Structures are given as structure tokens and as C-alpha cells.
Amino acid sequence: MKDYIKLLSVIMLTLFIFACSNDDRTAEQDGSGQEEQVKTPVRPEFDFRRTRWGMSKEEVMANEPGEPIFNTENSVEYRVFIDELQTQTNYKFYNDKLIRAGYYFPKRYEDKNEYIKNYNTIKEMIIESKGSPMIDKEVQLDPSAKIDLENKGQEVCDGKLIYGAQWYYPGSNIQLVLLGEDSECHLTVVYVKNVPNEPDEETAAQ
């Protein structure tokens, strides 16, 4: 579990880098150069699976079928499947209120390009539900390094490439990241409560 928390910290840093380097406009421009108004999406019934931010751990567990594979005061984790992909779903709490949740895909592949395939599958699933991401990046950490385009999955696992996408919704940020560490690929989706001045997981851990 400590490795999972460490991975979340790396993901947060990764998405911060993507946001700072994001050159995409958040609103399209018409022919006159004036930005068009972007409609604020309606907040969905649930923030993550069948849960809402602020639910107690007891309420979350009542809405999640099956028995948890990990359960502490501030965290609970389950093994589930998404579109036939095995995943672990994790819920984080602060003062017994849900503040963060997400999926981690633990399956290991010999063909490292399978990680990119799964990344794109998950991204398309989120796009079908939430629309296009506000940030959608493939970042080469060392621009001068030569990348093997036929084996980009291996390049990701070796830490040379990072894929990331982010969606902003009322009350939530959704962050999809594929990155490598210690020659292993890690694919995650993190849903974060997005309310100013509210404590997040890092604050709660202090």
C-alpha cells in the first residue's frame, strides 16, 4: 500500500507538469478571435462509481459489492473489473469523509505496448462519459533521447515517456496517467475532490 501512495505522489507531480506545459486552449476561438463561451457541465449523480465526495467509509462500503482486500481507518480497497481489465479500486478518507478515489491496473505484460493499448481504452471510456480531456499529453522526458517508436510501451516502462490526460468537472478532477518506474509500467485513474481550501490526501496524511 505504501507503494500505491508513493505512486499517487508521482502522478500528482506528473499532472502538475502537464498542466504547466499545457498549450491547448480551454475554449475554442471563432473567426473573429473571440473566445466562445464554454458551458459548465452538470455535476453527475455520483462522483466515483456509486459514491459521492463526503460519504463516510461505512456508506462507501455499503455501495461497493464484495469484500475489501485492504481496509484501514482512512482507506479501503477492492478488486474489480472494468471492461474485462482487472483493477484495484481505492477510496481515501479524511475525518471519515471520502476525498479521493481511483483505479490501479496491476496486471503485468511481456509486450509493454499492451499498457499503451489499455491506456487508450480507458481514455476512450472516460471520453464517452465526460467528453474530451482538458489536458491530453504524451511527454518525452529527455527530448534529445532517441525513442523506439515500435516499442513505446517499453520506453514508458523505462521512464522515458509519460502519458497523461485530465478532465475537470464540478467538484472533481479526473487524472489518467501511464508512467514507468523501476522498469515497470503503472496505469492509474485518480478521481480527486476539487473544492478550494479542502484538505487532500497529502494533508490528511500529515
Order of alpha helices (4+ residues) and beta strands (2+ residues): alpha-alpha-beta-beta-beta-beta-alpha-beta-alpha-beta-beta-beta-alpha
